[in-house]
Amino acid sequence: MTPLLRLYRAVTTLAAPLVPLYLRHRARRSKEDPARRHERLARALPPRPPGRLVWLHGASVGESLMLHGFALRLRDAEPDLTFLFTSQTLTAATLVGDQLSAPDRQQFAPFDTPGAAARFIAHWRPDAGLFAESEIWPNLLLECQRAHIPMALVNARSTRKSLDGWARRKAAAQHLYGAFATIIAADQTTGEGLSAILDRPIPMPGNLKAALAPPASDGALPAFLLDGQPVLLAASTHAGEERLIHRAWTGLPTPRPHLVIAPRHPERAAAIRAELEAEGATIAQRSRGDIGANGTVYLADTLGEMGLWYRAASLVYLGGGHTAGIGGHNPMEPLRCGKPVISGPDLFNFNTVAPALEQTGGLTLVAGEAELTETLRGHFSGEAPRAVDQPALDTFFAQADTPMTVTLDAARALLPPAKSP
C-alpha cells in the first residue's frame, strides 16, 4: 500500500467515531433516511440471498438508474443472478428501491471507513461488483481486493483536472484502479487519461447511458394536459434552471403551451415554488394533489414518473446544461420517446454524443435566456419546427448499443459459472 493510501486509511479510521454524528446531522437536513442510518455503518443488514450476487454501485440518480437498466439486460443473459444496488443519495435509493422485487435489494452504500467497508464486504460476499463512472472508494476497493472479488468500473468518467491529479499520484492510482479487473471508459478523455496512468489499454466504446431504454410511462396524466394544448416539459432541472425556463416561457405569445417542471431533485420543490411565485407564477404541485390548469406551472415533484412527463411533452428542455458543474443529463431518454430536446451548452457528460445528436436536429443547444426564448418561440409559433432527421437518429440509436454490448460481455466474464440445478 502506498503512503498516500496508508494516510487515507489512518484518517478514515480516526474519523469513524464521528460518522454517526454526521449521519444525524444529514438526517435533520433530509439528506439521510433516519430509519436506515445503520446501512451507512454496515450494521444490522438483512440476510445475504443465496446464489450468485452481483453488487452494483452508483453515487446518485443518473448512475443508479443506468445500473438498474444495465442489470435488466444482464439478467436476460444470466437469469439466476441476484442484484444488490447501493447508492449514496436518498433520491437514488428511493427511485431504484421502488423498482425492485425480491430477492434483489437496495442499500445505502457504507461510509468508506475501514470498519464499515470490512463489515459490508464480509456480510454480502458479492460474486462480482460494478462501480459506475467516478466512484473510487479506497477502503471498499481494498476490502474487495482482500476478498478476491472481481470488480469492474463501467462507464468510467473523469475530468481532465481529476486525471491530472491522479497522474501526479500515479502509484496510488495504479494501486486503487488495479482493484478493477475491467475498466470501460465512457469517453476518449477518460479512456486515454486512465490508459496513460495505468499503463494498460482502456476500451472506450462510448456512454452506456445512450444505450438504455427510455423510462416507463405508466400512470394517468393530469386531465388538463389532455386538452390539446402543446406541453413544454422542463426535465431534470437544477437550481436556477427553473427560473430560466419560466422566464423564457413567459416570453412566449399567448396562448402559451402548458409548462411542466420535473426537477432532478424533488426535495427542492418548496424552494422552486417560492422562487417561481416570486416571479409571479401560479403553481400547481403534484405531491399536494393540486389540479393544474391553463396558465399554471405544474410542478411534478414526485419520483419515478419522468416517463409519464416525456409522454405528455411536445418539447423537452433538459436541465443540467445551464448549471455549472453538472455536465447535462442524458438527451437520449427523451429522444427515444420521440421528443425533441433543448438544453444548455455545458454538456461535458455527453460530449461524445451531443454533436451527432445536434446534426440530426433532435438536440438543440442554447446559450441563455434570450436564445432559449427565441428557440421556444420558433417551436411553438405554429410554424414547422426544426426538422429532425429521423433516419439519422435511428442509425445513431442502433450504434448507441455498442457500450451495452461491451459492458455486458465484460460483466459476464467476471462471474463465476452458474451452478447446475
C-alpha positions as CSV (number, residue, x, y, z in Angstrom):
1,M,0.0,0.0,0.0
2,T,1.3,3.4,-0.9
3,P,2.0,6.1,1.8
4,L,-1.0,8.1,0.5
5,L,-3.4,5.2,0.9
6,R,-2.0,4.4,4.4
7,L,-2.7,8.1,5.3
8,Y,-6.2,7.8,3.9
9,R,-6.8,4.7,5.9
10,A,-5.5,6.2,9.1
11,V,-7.6,9.4,8.7
12,T,-10.8,7.4,8.0
13,T,-10.1,5.1,10.9
14,L,-9.8,8.2,13.2
15,A,-13.0,9.7,11.7
16,A,-15.1,6.6,12.1
17,P,-16.5,7.5,15.6
18,L,-17.8,10.8,14.2
19,V,-19.8,9.2,11.4
20,P,-23.0,8.6,13.5
21,L,-23.0,12.3,14.4
22,Y,-22.6,13.3,10.8
23,L,-25.4,11.0,9.8
24,R,-27.7,12.5,12.4
25,H,-26.9,16.0,11.0
26,R,-27.6,14.9,7.5
27,A,-30.9,13.3,8.6
28,R,-32.0,16.6,10.1
29,R,-31.4,18.1,6.7
30,S,-33.5,15.4,5.0
31,K,-30.4,14.0,3.3
32,E,-30.5,10.6,5.0
33,D,-33.3,8.3,5.9
34,P,-33.2,8.2,9.8
35,A,-34.6,4.6,9.8
36,R,-31.7,3.4,7.5
37,R,-28.7,5.1,9.0
38,H,-27.4,1.6,10.1
39,E,-26.9,0.8,6.5
40,R,-24.3,3.5,6.2
41,L,-22.4,1.8,9.0
42,A,-22.9,-1.7,7.5
43,R,-24.7,-2.9,10.7
44,A,-27.9,-4.8,11.2
45,L,-28.0,-5.8,7.5
46,P,-30.6,-8.2,6.1
47,P,-29.5,-11.7,5.2
48,R,-27.5,-12.3,2.0
49,P,-29.7,-14.0,-0.6
50,P,-28.4,-17.4,-1.8
51,G,-26.8,-17.9,-5.2
52,R,-24.8,-15.6,-7.4
53,L,-24.9,-12.0,-6.2
54,V,-23.8,-9.0,-8.2
55,W,-23.1,-5.7,-6.5
56,L,-23.8,-2.5,-8.5
57,H,-22.9,0.8,-7.0
58,G,-23.7,4.3,-8.4
59,A,-23.5,7.5,-6.5
60,S,-26.6,9.4,-7.5
61,V,-29.7,9.2,-9.6
62,G,-28.2,9.0,-13.1
63,E,-25.6,6.4,-12.3
64,S,-28.1,4.3,-10.3
65,L,-30.8,4.3,-12.9
66,M,-28.1,3.4,-15.5
67,L,-27.0,0.4,-13.5
68,H,-30.6,-0.7,-13.0
69,G,-31.2,-0.6,-16.7
70,F,-28.0,-2.5,-17.3
71,A,-29.0,-5.1,-14.7
72,L,-32.2,-5.8,-16.6
73,R,-30.1,-6.6,-19.7
74,L,-27.6,-8.7,-17.7
75,R,-30.4,-10.7,-16.2
76,D,-31.7,-11.5,-19.7
77,A,-28.4,-13.3,-20.3
78,E,-27.9,-14.6,-16.7
79,P,-31.4,-15.3,-15.3
80,D,-30.2,-16.7,-12.0
81,L,-28.4,-13.6,-10.8
82,T,-29.5,-11.6,-7.7
83,F,-28.6,-7.9,-7.6
84,L,-27.5,-5.7,-4.7
85,F,-27.8,-2.0,-5.6
86,T,-26.1,0.6,-3.5
87,S,-26.1,4.4,-3.8
88,Q,-25.1,7.5,-1.8
89,T,-28.2,9.7,-2.2
90,L,-31.7,9.4,-0.8
91,T,-33.3,10.1,-4.2
92,A,-31.4,7.4,-5.9
93,A,-32.1,4.9,-3.2
94,T,-35.9,5.6,-3.4
95,L,-36.0,5.5,-7.2
96,V,-34.2,2.2,-7.6
97,G,-35.7,0.6,-4.5
98,D,-39.2,1.3,-5.8
99,Q,-38.4,-0.7,-9.0
100,L,-37.1,-3.8,-7.3
101,S,-38.7,-7.0,-6.2
102,A,-37.3,-9.9,-4.1
103,P,-34.6,-11.2,-4.0
104,D,-32.9,-8.0,-5.4
105,R,-32.0,-5.5,-2.7
106,Q,-31.2,-1.8,-2.5
107,Q,-28.9,-0.5,0.3
108,F,-27.2,2.7,1.1
109,A,-23.5,2.5,0.5
110,P,-21.4,2.3,3.7
111,F,-19.3,5.2,4.6
112,D,-15.7,4.5,3.4
113,T,-14.2,3.7,6.8
114,P,-12.1,0.6,7.2
115,G,-14.6,-1.0,9.7
116,A,-17.7,-0.3,7.7
117,A,-16.1,-1.4,4.4
118,A,-14.9,-4.7,6.0
119,R,-18.3,-5.4,7.5
120,F,-20.1,-4.7,4.3
121,I,-17.9,-7.0,2.2
122,A,-17.9,-9.8,4.8
123,H,-21.6,-9.7,5.0
124,W,-22.7,-9.5,1.4
125,R,-19.8,-11.5,-0.2
126,P,-20.7,-10.5,-3.8
127,D,-19.5,-12.7,-6.6
128,A,-18.7,-9.6,-8.7
129,G,-19.0,-5.9,-8.3
130,L,-19.6,-3.0,-10.7
131,F,-18.9,0.6,-9.8
132,A,-20.2,3.3,-12.1
133,E,-18.5,6.4,-13.6
134,S,-16.2,8.1,-11.0
135,E,-16.9,6.1,-7.8
136,I,-13.5,5.3,-6.3
137,W,-13.7,4.4,-2.6
138,P,-10.3,3.2,-1.3
139,N,-11.3,1.2,1.7
140,L,-14.1,-0.6,-0.2
141,L,-11.8,-1.4,-3.0
142,L,-9.1,-2.6,-0.7
143,E,-11.5,-4.9,1.0
144,C,-12.7,-6.3,-2.4
145,Q,-9.1,-7.0,-3.2
146,R,-8.5,-8.8,0.0
147,A,-11.7,-10.9,-0.6
148,H,-10.7,-11.6,-4.2
149,I,-14.0,-10.1,-5.5
150,P,-13.7,-9.4,-9.2
151,M,-14.6,-5.7,-9.9
152,A,-15.3,-3.5,-12.9
153,L,-15.5,0.2,-13.3
154,V,-18.1,0.8,-16.0
155,N,-19.0,3.9,-18.0
156,A,-15.9,5.5,-16.3
157,R,-15.8,9.3,-16.5
158,S,-13.2,11.7,-15.2
159,T,-12.5,15.3,-15.8
160,R,-9.1,16.4,-17.1
161,K,-8.5,18.0,-13.7
162,S,-9.1,14.7,-11.9
163,L,-7.0,12.8,-14.3
164,D,-4.1,15.3,-13.9
165,G,-4.4,14.8,-10.1
166,W,-4.2,11.0,-10.4
167,A,-1.3,11.3,-12.7
168,R,0.6,13.2,-10.0
169,R,-0.2,10.3,-7.6
170,K,0.4,7.6,-10.1
171,A,1.4,4.9,-7.6
172,A,-1.8,5.4,-5.6
173,A,-3.9,5.5,-8.7
174,Q,-2.4,2.2,-10.0
175,H,-3.0,0.5,-6.7
176,L,-6.6,1.6,-6.5
177,Y,-7.6,1.3,-10.1
178,G,-5.7,-2.0,-10.1
179,A,-8.6,-3.4,-8.0
180,F,-10.7,-3.3,-11.1
181,A,-10.2,-6.3,-13.4
182,T,-12.0,-4.3,-16.1
183,I,-12.3,-0.6,-16.7
184,I,-14.6,0.6,-19.6
185,A,-14.5,4.4,-20.3
186,A,-17.4,6.4,-21.4
187,D,-15.4,8.9,-23.4
188,Q,-12.0,9.4,-25.1
189,T,-10.6,11.8,-22.5
190,T,-11.2,9.3,-19.6
191,G,-10.0,6.4,-21.6
192,E,-6.8,7.9,-22.8
193,G,-6.1,9.5,-19.4
194,L,-6.5,6.3,-17.5
195,S,-4.6,4.3,-20.1
196,A,-1.6,6.6,-19.6
197,I,-1.8,6.4,-15.8
198,L,-2.4,2.7,-15.5
199,D,-0.1,1.7,-18.4
200,R,-2.8,-0.6,-19.9
201,P,-5.3,-0.2,-22.7
202,I,-8.7,1.1,-21.7
203,P,-11.7,0.3,-24.0
204,M,-13.7,3.4,-25.0
205,P,-17.0,2.2,-26.6
206,G,-19.0,5.3,-25.6
207,N,-21.5,6.3,-23.0
208,L,-23.5,3.5,-21.6
209,K,-26.4,5.8,-20.8
210,A,-27.0,6.2,-24.5
211,A,-27.9,2.5,-24.8
212,L,-30.6,2.5,-22.1
213,A,-34.3,2.0,-22.9
214,P,-36.5,5.1,-22.1
215,P,-38.2,5.2,-18.7
216,A,-41.6,3.6,-18.4
217,S,-44.6,5.9,-18.9
218,D,-47.1,4.2,-16.7
219,G,-49.8,6.2,-14.9
220,A,-52.5,8.7,-15.7
221,L,-51.7,12.2,-16.9
222,P,-53.4,15.2,-15.2
223,A,-56.6,16.0,-17.1
224,F,-55.6,19.5,-18.1
225,L,-52.6,18.1,-20.1
226,L,-55.1,16.3,-22.3
227,D,-56.8,19.4,-23.6
228,G,-55.0,19.5,-26.9
229,Q,-52.6,22.3,-25.9
230,P,-48.8,21.6,-26.5
231,V,-46.7,20.8,-23.4
232,L,-43.3,22.2,-22.6
233,L,-41.5,19.9,-20.2
234,A,-38.5,21.1,-18.2
235,A,-37.0,17.8,-17.1
236,S,-34.2,17.1,-14.5
237,T,-33.7,20.8,-13.7
238,H,-31.2,22.2,-11.2
239,A,-31.1,25.4,-9.2
240,G,-31.5,28.4,-11.5
241,E,-32.9,26.5,-14.4
242,E,-36.5,26.6,-13.2
243,R,-36.4,30.4,-13.2
244,L,-34.6,30.4,-16.6
245,I,-37.3,28.2,-18.3
246,H,-40.1,30.1,-16.6
247,R,-38.8,33.4,-17.8
248,A,-38.4,32.1,-21.4
249,W,-41.9,30.6,-21.2
250,T,-43.4,33.9,-20.1
251,G,-41.8,35.5,-23.1
252,L,-43.9,33.4,-25.5
253,P,-47.1,34.8,-27.0
254,T,-50.4,33.6,-25.6
255,P,-51.8,31.0,-25.6
256,R,-48.7,29.6,-24.2
257,P,-48.0,25.8,-24.0
258,H,-48.5,24.1,-20.7
259,L,-45.3,24.2,-18.6
260,V,-44.4,21.1,-16.5
261,I,-41.3,21.3,-14.4
262,A,-39.9,18.0,-13.1
263,P,-36.8,18.8,-11.1
264,R,-33.9,16.5,-10.8
265,H,-34.2,16.5,-7.0
266,P,-37.9,16.8,-5.9
267,E,-36.9,17.7,-2.4
268,R,-36.2,21.2,-3.8
269,A,-39.9,21.6,-4.5
270,A,-40.5,24.2,-1.7
271,A,-37.6,26.4,-2.9
272,I,-38.7,26.1,-6.5
273,R,-42.2,27.1,-5.6
274,A,-41.1,30.1,-3.6
275,E,-38.8,31.3,-6.4
276,L,-41.3,31.0,-9.1
277,E,-44.2,32.5,-7.1
278,A,-41.8,35.5,-6.5
279,E,-41.7,35.7,-10.3
280,G,-45.5,35.9,-10.5
281,A,-46.2,32.3,-11.3
282,T,-49.2,30.3,-10.2
283,I,-48.0,26.8,-9.1
284,A,-49.9,23.5,-9.1
285,Q,-47.9,20.9,-7.2
286,R,-48.3,17.2,-7.9
287,S,-47.2,16.0,-4.5
288,R,-50.0,18.1,-3.0
289,G,-52.7,16.7,-5.3
290,D,-53.2,20.2,-6.9
291,I,-55.2,20.3,-10.1
292,G,-53.3,22.1,-12.9
293,A,-55.0,24.4,-15.3
294,N,-54.2,26.5,-18.3
295,G,-51.7,29.2,-17.3
296,T,-50.4,27.4,-14.2
297,V,-46.9,26.0,-13.8
298,Y,-47.3,22.3,-12.9
299,L,-44.5,21.2,-10.5
300,A,-44.0,17.5,-11.0
301,D,-42.2,16.9,-7.7
302,T,-42.7,13.1,-7.4
303,L,-40.2,10.3,-8.1
304,G,-40.3,7.7,-10.8
305,E,-42.7,9.5,-13.2
306,M,-40.3,11.0,-15.8
307,G,-41.5,8.6,-18.5
308,L,-45.0,9.9,-17.9
309,W,-44.0,13.5,-18.4
310,Y,-42.0,12.6,-21.5
311,R,-45.2,11.0,-22.9
312,A,-47.1,14.3,-22.4
313,A,-44.4,16.6,-23.8
314,S,-44.3,18.3,-27.1
315,L,-40.8,19.6,-26.4
316,V,-38.3,18.9,-23.6
317,Y,-36.0,21.4,-22.0
318,L,-33.4,19.1,-20.4
319,G,-31.7,20.6,-17.3
320,G,-28.1,20.3,-16.2
321,G,-26.7,22.2,-19.2
322,H,-27.1,25.7,-17.7
323,T,-25.9,24.9,-14.2
324,A,-22.1,24.9,-13.6
325,G,-20.5,21.6,-12.7
326,I,-23.5,19.4,-13.6
327,G,-22.5,18.5,-17.2
328,G,-26.0,17.9,-18.5
329,H,-28.3,14.8,-18.4
330,N,-29.0,12.1,-20.9
331,P,-30.6,13.5,-24.1
332,M,-31.2,10.0,-25.4
333,E,-34.0,9.4,-22.9
334,P,-36.5,11.9,-24.3
335,L,-35.2,11.4,-27.9
336,R,-36.0,7.7,-27.6
337,C,-39.5,8.8,-26.6
338,G,-39.8,10.7,-29.8
339,K,-39.4,14.2,-28.2
340,P,-37.0,16.9,-29.4
341,V,-34.7,18.3,-26.8
342,I,-33.3,21.7,-25.9
343,S,-30.5,22.0,-23.4
344,G,-27.7,24.3,-22.3
345,P,-24.2,24.2,-23.8
346,D,-22.4,22.7,-20.8
347,L,-22.9,19.0,-21.6
348,F,-19.5,17.6,-20.8
349,N,-21.1,14.4,-19.5
350,F,-22.3,13.7,-23.1
351,N,-19.7,15.4,-25.2
352,T,-19.3,12.2,-27.2
353,V,-22.9,12.1,-28.4
354,A,-24.1,15.7,-28.3
355,P,-22.5,16.8,-31.6
356,A,-24.0,13.9,-33.5
357,L,-27.4,14.5,-32.0
358,E,-27.3,18.1,-32.9
359,Q,-26.7,17.2,-36.5
360,T,-29.8,15.0,-36.5
361,G,-31.9,18.0,-35.4
362,G,-33.1,16.1,-32.3
363,L,-30.9,18.2,-29.9
364,T,-30.6,22.0,-29.8
365,L,-28.2,23.7,-27.5
366,V,-28.9,27.3,-26.4
367,A,-26.6,29.7,-24.6
368,G,-29.0,31.7,-22.4
369,E,-32.5,33.1,-21.8
370,A,-32.8,35.2,-24.9
371,E,-31.7,32.3,-27.2
372,L,-33.9,29.9,-25.2
373,T,-36.9,32.2,-25.6
374,E,-36.3,32.6,-29.3
375,T,-35.9,28.8,-29.8
376,L,-39.2,28.1,-27.9
377,R,-41.0,30.8,-29.9
378,G,-39.8,29.1,-33.1
379,H,-41.1,25.7,-31.9
380,F,-44.5,26.8,-30.6
381,S,-45.2,29.6,-33.1
382,G,-47.4,27.4,-35.3
383,E,-44.7,27.3,-38.0
384,A,-43.0,24.0,-38.8
385,P,-40.4,23.3,-36.0
386,R,-36.9,22.4,-36.9
387,A,-36.8,19.1,-38.9
388,V,-35.4,16.0,-37.2
389,D,-33.5,13.7,-39.5
390,Q,-35.2,10.5,-38.2
391,P,-33.3,8.0,-40.3
392,A,-30.0,9.5,-39.0
393,L,-31.4,9.4,-35.4
394,D,-32.4,5.8,-35.9
395,T,-28.9,4.9,-37.1
396,F,-27.5,6.7,-34.1
397,F,-29.8,4.6,-31.8
398,A,-28.6,1.4,-33.4
399,Q,-24.9,2.3,-33.0
400,A,-25.5,3.5,-29.4
401,D,-26.0,-0.1,-28.2
402,T,-22.3,-0.8,-28.6
403,P,-21.4,0.3,-25.0
404,M,-24.1,-2.0,-23.7
405,T,-22.7,-5.0,-25.6
406,V,-19.1,-4.3,-24.5
407,T,-20.2,-3.9,-20.8
408,L,-22.4,-6.9,-20.8
409,D,-19.6,-9.1,-22.1
410,A,-17.1,-7.7,-19.5
411,A,-19.6,-8.2,-16.7
412,R,-20.3,-11.8,-17.7
413,A,-16.6,-12.5,-17.8
414,L,-16.3,-11.6,-14.1
415,L,-18.9,-14.0,-13.0
416,P,-18.3,-17.5,-11.6
417,P,-20.1,-20.2,-13.5
418,A,-23.8,-20.8,-12.7
419,K,-24.4,-23.8,-10.5
420,S,-26.3,-26.6,-12.2
421,P,-29.9,-27.1,-10.7
